[in-house]
Amino acid sequence: MIDKKPIRKDRVLLVIVILLGVILLPILLRSGGPEPPESPLSIVEAPPQEAPSLEEPPMEEPSFVEEPLLAEPRQEEEFVLLEHVVEEGETLSSIASLLGVSVKQIMASNRIRSPEAIRPGETLRVPKEGILHLIKEGQTLTDISLTYAVPIEEITAANGISDPGMIYAGEEILIPQVVASPWENVIYLSKGEETRFIWPLTGEVVSKFGWRVHPVLGYHHHHNGIDIDVPVGTTVYAAAMGKVTYVGEEEGYGTLVILEHAEGYYTAYGHLSMVLVYTRQFVEAGQPIAESGNSGISSGPHLHFEVGNREFPVDPLRYLP
């Protein structure tokens, strides 16, 4: 007879746990196990990508940066200065055609008053574009800009000038894009002659220098200039290069402009209707300085024109062509 031992409960519980493990383990492995803890990062699902296109993408429009008002200084090779030695039988017209410039450019750049004034052996200098300007004592770049009606920025760019205040008397600079040069007025108002002064305008001289009876006040007096009969608003030109020393109203003269010239000479322009210059401005011969009028004590529209040597008035007709 075999003795039966009682079944221990702890062994039965162990067997049940093992059986449960054998049954549940494959199920847990297939389901991926317990969910992982939530990640602190927020993941955004990317949008679905479109199928690649076989067409070439459009080219992007180039972007342009606006250039500054003051352009970069031009390179020296852009300032082309031509020289020509006059040969026997040549004329200004034939030389201009040979160089590819205008007769006006040659005359203004070389300060020639008459086409017949050139001589064989003379060297003419002229830029390919624009005209040459000789800087005078006391002349500023602002003065030059006003003379030719060309902006300072264009003059500095054409000549590679970095500091507009650093220009020197005796130097020649290029004036680009000149529409009208004062020298054209010099050629016309000098009648092609080499004289100290040119006519300030054209018109009939109705009263000369010297003693006369005043046309308005009626007394006998010395007339210190000449009166040129012209309509109100006629352009008045500088009779020579110089500096403006006076702009204002003067008894008898009305609106008056006075210019100071070399060697102690001065010129005065009276009875004006409008002034185009200011005190201390340097002007070139032939440059517009005013418009004629009928201001002051005047018998009618005209220009009163005076020439003085230091403090003494002289007869303008002695110095005019």
Secondary structure, 3 states (H helix, E strand, C coil): CCCCCCCCHHHHHHHHHHHHHHHHHHHHHHCCCCCCCCCCCCCCCCCCCCCCCCCCCCCCCCCCCCCCCCCCCCCHHHCCEEEEECCCCCCHHHHHHHHCCCHHHHHHHHCCCCHHHCCCCCEEEEECCCEEEECCCCCCHHHHHHHHCCCHHHHHHHHCCCCCCCCCCCCEEEECCCCCCHHHHHHHHCCCCCCCCCCCCCCEEEECCEEEECCCCCCEEEECCEEEECCCCCEEECCCCEEEEEEEEECCCEEEEEEECHHHEEEEEEEEEEECCCCCCEECCCCEEEEEECCCCCCCCEEEEEEEECCEEECHHHCCC
